Amino acid sequence: MNQQEFETYLITIRRHLHQYPELSQQEFETTKSIETWLNELDIPTRKTNLETGVFADVLGEKPGPIVALRADIDALPIEEKMGLSFASKIKGVMHACGHDFHTAALIGAAYLLKENQSNFNGTVRLIFQPAEELGGGARYVIEDGQLEGVEAIFGLHNKPELPVGTIGIKEGPLMAAVDRFEIVLHGKGSHAALPQNGNDPIVAAGQLITALQTIVSRNVSPLQSAVVSITKIIGGSTWNVIPGEVSLEGTVRTFDPIIREEVKRRLYTIVETISAAFSQKAEIDWFPGPPPLFNHKSVTEIAEIAARKQSLEITRPQPSMAGEDYSYYLLHIPGTFAFFGTNGNEDWHHPEFTVDESAIVKAAYFLYESATGFLNCEFKK
């Protein structure tokens, strides 16, 4: 197909995915669609024990190293508000993080690899990963053996604030570690007119929320990065009753493992101290998520060469406090992760999030050039 047909092909794939988004670990129809598109390209899929996700190898002219390309395929529990002609048909579910864009771009890279098999030696492993939004999909892929034999990995994420034709590439830290916590304060309920007869967990929660903000401002150096956010609070059922229980949820984002542990330690200390001061019994559950994402120097250099071959404008992005479970791959093998300009109107996880579809074909070529560039060079670990 010519360039215009190729672009239309990828946009059609993206729009299909956008209309039928599926949540993490529920990507059954998405998996079937990806398998169909790969079958049409005569690319056989690899055996997997996972219920969702697709893995495949594209073989070059001769045997050689294995390099991987990764896209995530899951959506978010968000109601779309864009009014697009191809808007989500699944109520309350939306591709609000652009994983439909990533998947279409990787299908495009697969097409280019298949069309140019005689131009490289080695193998390109395609990883269509499930459950990124849960923060654990990459671990499932690793446990499933899909990284076996792989020497390096490339990935990308759309970046709404970057214009189309621009790519953010840098070695070192790019995205933060992600931890989640849940806190339950067990007090004693009472009539709202008789607060002295109870132990008010709402007042305690108010003090706790304020105190937790001092973890970053008074325990983390201004030259370091950390975020502590309370994102959910539930307590009470009516206007004239003090409840006996309040629950809070939130997240911690860090880059440095020492700071990551210190923030956790301080959180526990503050919760235990304030709950005791207000006669509450506190329960804390801590859910560690992906580690920080650090790009490997040599692989990042290859990605930069690939970007220049596509005449993409290269920027050095600021590290993001958002997280990405792609970081799990980088604990096992060298790799890099790039921010790809999509000129969006809203940031990730917003009900009016969208991407400029003209960036899809550019992303496909970038992934293709990154993989073949790795296979055709002498990689330095």
WOHU-V775924 format. One record per residue. N is the residue number from 1. RES is the residue in three letters. SS is DSSP state (A for helix, B for strand, O for the rest). D_LAST is the distance of its C-alpha to the last C-alpha in Angstrom with 1 decimal. Layout:
N/RES/SS/D_LAST ; N/RES/SS/D_LAST
//
This chain:
1/MET/O/37.3 ; 2/ASN/O/37.4 ; 3/GLN/A/35.6 ; 4/GLN/A/38.4 ; 5/GLU/A/38.7 ; 6/PHE/A/34.9 ; 7/GLU/A/35.1 ; 8/THR/A/38.3 ; 9/TYR/A/36.7 ; 10/LEU/A/33.8 ; 11/ILE/A/36.3 ; 12/THR/A/38.6 ; 13/ILE/A/35.8 ; 14/ARG/A/35.0 ; 15/ARG/A/38.7 ; 16/HIS/A/39.3 ; 17/LEU/A/36.5 ; 18/HIS/A/38.0 ; 19/GLN/A/41.4 ; 20/TYR/O/40.4 ; 21/PRO/O/37.9 ; 22/GLU/O/37.3 ; 23/LEU/O/36.3 ; 24/SER/O/33.3 ; 25/GLN/O/33.8 ; 26/GLN/O/36.7 ; 27/GLU/O/34.9 ; 28/PHE/A/36.9 ; 29/GLU/A/38.4 ; 30/THR/A/35.1 ; 31/THR/A/33.4 ; 32/LYS/A/36.3 ; 33/SER/A/36.1 ; 34/ILE/A/32.4 ; 35/GLU/A/33.1 ; 36/THR/A/36.0 ; 37/TRP/A/34.1 ; 38/LEU/A/31.3 ; 39/ASN/A/34.2 ; 40/GLU/A/35.8 ; 41/LEU/O/32.7 ; 42/ASP/O/32.8 ; 43/ILE/O/29.5 ; 44/PRO/O/30.0 ; 45/THR/B/28.8 ; 46/ARG/O/27.0 ; 47/LYS/O/28.9 ; 48/THR/O/28.6 ; 49/ASN/O/30.6 ; 50/LEU/O/30.4 ; 51/GLU/O/33.6 ; 52/THR/O/32.0 ; 53/GLY/O/28.9 ; 54/VAL/B/27.9 ; 55/PHE/B/25.0 ; 56/ALA/B/24.8 ; 57/ASP/B/22.9 ; 58/VAL/B/23.3 ; 59/LEU/B/22.9 ; 60/GLY/O/22.2 ; 61/GLU/O/24.2 ; 62/LYS/O/22.5 ; 63/PRO/O/20.2 ; 64/GLY/O/16.4 ; 65/PRO/O/13.4 ; 66/ILE/B/14.4 ; 67/VAL/B/13.5 ; 68/ALA/B/15.7 ; 69/LEU/B/18.0 ; 70/ARG/B/20.0 ; 71/ALA/B/23.5 ; 72/ASP/B/25.8 ; 73/ILE/O/29.4 ; 74/ASP/O/31.7 ; 75/ALA/O/34.3 ; 76/LEU/B/36.1 ; 77/PRO/O/39.7 ; 78/ILE/O/40.9 ; 79/GLU/O/44.0 ; 80/GLU/O/43.4 ; 81/LYS/O/45.6 ; 82/MET/O/44.6 ; 83/GLY/O/47.5 ; 84/LEU/O/45.4 ; 85/SER/O/46.9 ; 86/PHE/O/44.0 ; 87/ALA/O/43.9 ; 88/SER/O/42.9 ; 89/LYS/O/45.6 ; 90/ILE/O/44.5 ; 91/LYS/O/46.4 ; 92/GLY/O/44.4 ; 93/VAL/O/41.0 ; 94/MET/B/39.0 ; 95/HIS/O/35.6 ; 96/ALA/O/35.6 ; 97/CYS/O/31.8 ; 98/GLY/O/31.2 ; 99/HIS/A/29.6 ; 100/ASP/A/32.0 ; 101/PHE/A/30.4 ; 102/HIS/A/26.8 ; 103/THR/A/28.2 ; 104/ALA/A/30.1 ; 105/ALA/A/27.1 ; 106/LEU/A/25.1 ; 107/ILE/A/28.1 ; 108/GLY/A/28.2 ; 109/ALA/A/24.6 ; 110/ALA/A/25.7 ; 111/TYR/A/28.7 ; 112/LEU/A/26.8 ; 113/LEU/A/24.3 ; 114/LYS/A/27.4 ; 115/GLU/A/29.2 ; 116/ASN/O/26.5 ; 117/GLN/A/25.3 ; 118/SER/A/26.1 ; 119/ASN/A/23.7 ; 120/PHE/O/20.4 ; 121/ASN/O/19.2 ; 122/GLY/O/17.6 ; 123/THR/B/18.4 ; 124/VAL/B/18.4 ; 125/ARG/B/19.2 ; 126/LEU/B/21.6 ; 127/ILE/B/21.9 ; 128/PHE/B/25.2 ; 129/GLN/B/25.1 ; 130/PRO/O/28.3 ; 131/ALA/O/29.3 ; 132/GLU/O/26.9 ; 133/GLU/O/29.9 ; 134/LEU/O/30.5 ; 135/GLY/O/27.0 ; 136/GLY/O/26.4 ; 137/GLY/A/25.8 ; 138/ALA/A/22.1 ; 139/ARG/A/22.7 ; 140/TYR/A/25.2 ; 141/VAL/A/22.8 ; 142/ILE/A/20.3 ; 143/GLU/A/23.3 ; 144/ASP/O/24.6 ; 145/GLY/O/21.6 ; 146/GLN/O/20.5 ; 147/LEU/O/16.7 ; 148/GLU/O/17.2 ; 149/GLY/O/14.9 ; 150/VAL/B/13.1 ; 151/GLU/B/9.4 ; 152/ALA/B/9.5 ; 153/ILE/B/12.7 ; 154/PHE/B/14.7 ; 155/GLY/B/18.0 ; 156/LEU/B/20.8 ; 157/HIS/B/23.9 ; 158/ASN/B/27.1 ; 159/LYS/B/28.2 ; 160/PRO/O/32.0 ; 161/GLU/O/32.4 ; 162/LEU/O/30.2 ; 163/PRO/O/32.2 ; 164/VAL/O/31.4 ; 165/GLY/O/29.2 ; 166/THR/B/27.2 ; 167/ILE/B/23.7 ; 168/GLY/B/22.1 ; 169/ILE/O/18.5 ; 170/LYS/O/16.8 ; 171/GLU/O/13.6 ; 172/GLY/B/14.5 ; 173/PRO/B/17.6 ; 174/LEU/B/19.4 ; 175/MET/B/21.6 ; 176/ALA/O/23.4 ; 177/ALA/B/23.9 ; 178/VAL/B/27.1 ; 179/ASP/B/29.8 ; 180/ARG/B/33.3 ; 181/PHE/B/36.5 ; 182/GLU/B/40.1 ; 183/ILE/B/43.0 ; 184/VAL/B/46.5 ; 185/LEU/B/49.5 ; 186/HIS/B/52.5 ; 187/GLY/O/55.6 ; 188/LYS/B/59.2 ; 189/GLY/O/60.7 ; 190/SER/B/64.1 ; 191/HIS/B/66.4 ; 192/ALA/O/65.2 ; 193/ALA/O/68.6 ; 194/LEU/O/68.3 ; 195/PRO/A/64.8 ; 196/GLN/A/66.1 ; 197/ASN/A/66.3 ; 198/GLY/O/62.6 ; 199/ASN/B/59.1 ; 200/ASP/O/57.7 ; 201/PRO/A/54.0 ; 202/ILE/A/53.9 ; 203/VAL/A/54.7 ; 204/ALA/A/52.2 ; 205/ALA/A/49.5 ; 206/GLY/A/50.4 ; 207/GLN/A/49.9 ; 208/LEU/A/46.6 ; 209/ILE/A/45.1 ; 210/THR/A/46.1 ; 211/ALA/A/44.8 ; 212/LEU/A/41.4 ; 213/GLN/O/40.8 ; 214/THR/A/41.0 ; 215/ILE/A/37.8 ; 216/VAL/A/35.7 ; 217/SER/A/38.4 ; 218/ARG/A/39.2 ; 219/ASN/A/36.2 ; 220/VAL/O/33.1 ; 221/SER/O/32.6 ; 222/PRO/O/33.3 ; 223/LEU/O/30.0 ; 224/GLN/O/28.2 ; 225/SER/O/28.3 ; 226/ALA/B/30.1 ; 227/VAL/B/32.5 ; 228/VAL/B/35.3 ; 229/SER/B/37.3 ; 230/ILE/B/40.3 ; 231/THR/B/40.5 ; 232/LYS/B/43.3 ; 233/ILE/B/46.5 ; 234/ILE/B/49.3 ; 235/GLY/B/52.6 ; 236/GLY/O/56.2 ; 237/SER/O/58.3 ; 238/THR/O/61.3 ; 239/TRP/O/62.8 ; 240/ASN/O/65.1 ; 241/VAL/B/63.1 ; 242/ILE/B/60.6 ; 243/PRO/O/58.0 ; 244/GLY/O/57.0 ; 245/GLU/B/53.3 ; 246/VAL/B/50.6 ; 247/SER/B/47.0 ; 248/LEU/B/44.1 ; 249/GLU/B/40.5 ; 250/GLY/B/37.7 ; 251/THR/B/34.0 ; 252/VAL/B/31.8 ; 253/ARG/B/28.7 ; 254/THR/B/26.3 ; 255/PHE/O/22.9 ; 256/ASP/O/23.0 ; 257/PRO/A/23.3 ; 258/ILE/A/26.0 ; 259/ILE/A/28.0 ; 260/ARG/A/27.6 ; 261/GLU/A/29.4 ; 262/GLU/A/31.9 ; 263/VAL/A/33.0 ; 264/LYS/A/33.5 ; 265/ARG/A/35.5 ; 266/ARG/A/37.7 ; 267/LEU/A/38.4 ; 268/TYR/A/39.7 ; 269/THR/A/41.8 ; 270/ILE/A/43.3 ; 271/VAL/A/44.2 ; 272/GLU/A/45.8 ; 273/THR/A/47.7 ; 274/ILE/A/49.1 ; 275/SER/A/50.0 ; 276/ALA/A/51.9 ; 277/ALA/A/53.7 ; 278/PHE/O/54.9 ; 279/SER/O/55.8 ; 280/GLN/O/53.1 ; 281/LYS/B/51.1 ; 282/ALA/B/47.5 ; 283/GLU/B/45.0 ; 284/ILE/B/41.3 ; 285/ASP/B/38.7 ; 286/TRP/B/35.0 ; 287/PHE/B/32.5 ; 288/PRO/B/28.9 ; 289/GLY/O/26.8 ; 290/PRO/O/23.2 ; 291/PRO/O/21.0 ; 292/PRO/O/19.9 ; 293/LEU/B/17.5 ; 294/PHE/B/14.5 ; 295/ASN/B/12.4 ; 296/HIS/O/8.7 ; 297/LYS/A/8.6 ; 298/SER/A/6.9 ; 299/VAL/A/8.5 ; 300/THR/A/11.6 ; 301/GLU/A/11.9 ; 302/ILE/A/12.2 ; 303/ALA/A/14.7 ; 304/GLU/A/16.5 ; 305/ILE/A/17.0 ; 306/ALA/A/18.4 ; 307/ALA/A/20.7 ; 308/ARG/A/22.0 ; 309/LYS/A/22.8 ; 310/GLN/O/24.9 ; 311/SER/O/26.5 ; 312/LEU/O/25.6 ; 313/GLU/B/26.3 ; 314/ILE/B/23.3 ; 315/THR/B/24.0 ; 316/ARG/O/22.1 ; 317/PRO/O/23.5 ; 318/GLN/O/24.7 ; 319/PRO/O/23.2 ; 320/SER/B/25.4 ; 321/MET/O/27.2 ; 322/ALA/O/27.2 ; 323/GLY/O/25.0 ; 324/GLU/O/22.9 ; 325/ASP/O/22.0 ; 326/TYR/O/18.9 ; 327/SER/A/17.5 ; 328/TYR/A/17.8 ; 329/TYR/A/15.3 ; 330/LEU/A/12.7 ; 331/LEU/O/13.7 ; 332/HIS/O/12.5 ; 333/ILE/O/9.6 ; 334/PRO/B/7.5 ; 335/GLY/B/10.2 ; 336/THR/B/12.8 ; 337/PHE/B/16.6 ; 338/ALA/B/19.1 ; 339/PHE/B/22.8 ; 340/PHE/B/24.9 ; 341/GLY/B/28.3 ; 342/THR/O/31.3 ; 343/ASN/O/34.2 ; 344/GLY/O/35.6 ; 345/ASN/O/38.8 ; 346/GLU/O/37.7 ; 347/ASP/O/34.6 ; 348/TRP/O/33.0 ; 349/HIS/O/35.4 ; 350/HIS/O/38.5 ; 351/PRO/O/41.3 ; 352/GLU/O/41.4 ; 353/PHE/O/37.7 ; 354/THR/O/37.0 ; 355/VAL/O/34.7 ; 356/ASP/O/35.5 ; 357/GLU/O/35.1 ; 358/SER/O/34.4 ; 359/ALA/A/30.8 ; 360/ILE/A/30.2 ; 361/VAL/A/29.9 ; 362/LYS/A/27.6 ; 363/ALA/A/25.2 ; 364/ALA/A/25.4 ; 365/TYR/A/24.5 ; 366/PHE/A/21.6 ; 367/LEU/A/20.1 ; 368/TYR/A/20.9 ; 369/GLU/A/19.4 ; 370/SER/A/16.1 ; 371/ALA/A/15.9 ; 372/THR/A/17.2 ; 373/GLY/A/15.1 ; 374/PHE/A/11.9 ; 375/LEU/A/13.7 ; 376/ASN/O/15.1 ; 377/CYS/O/12.2 ; 378/GLU/O/9.7 ; 379/PHE/O/6.4 ; 380/LYS/O/3.8 ; 381/LYS/O/0.0
//
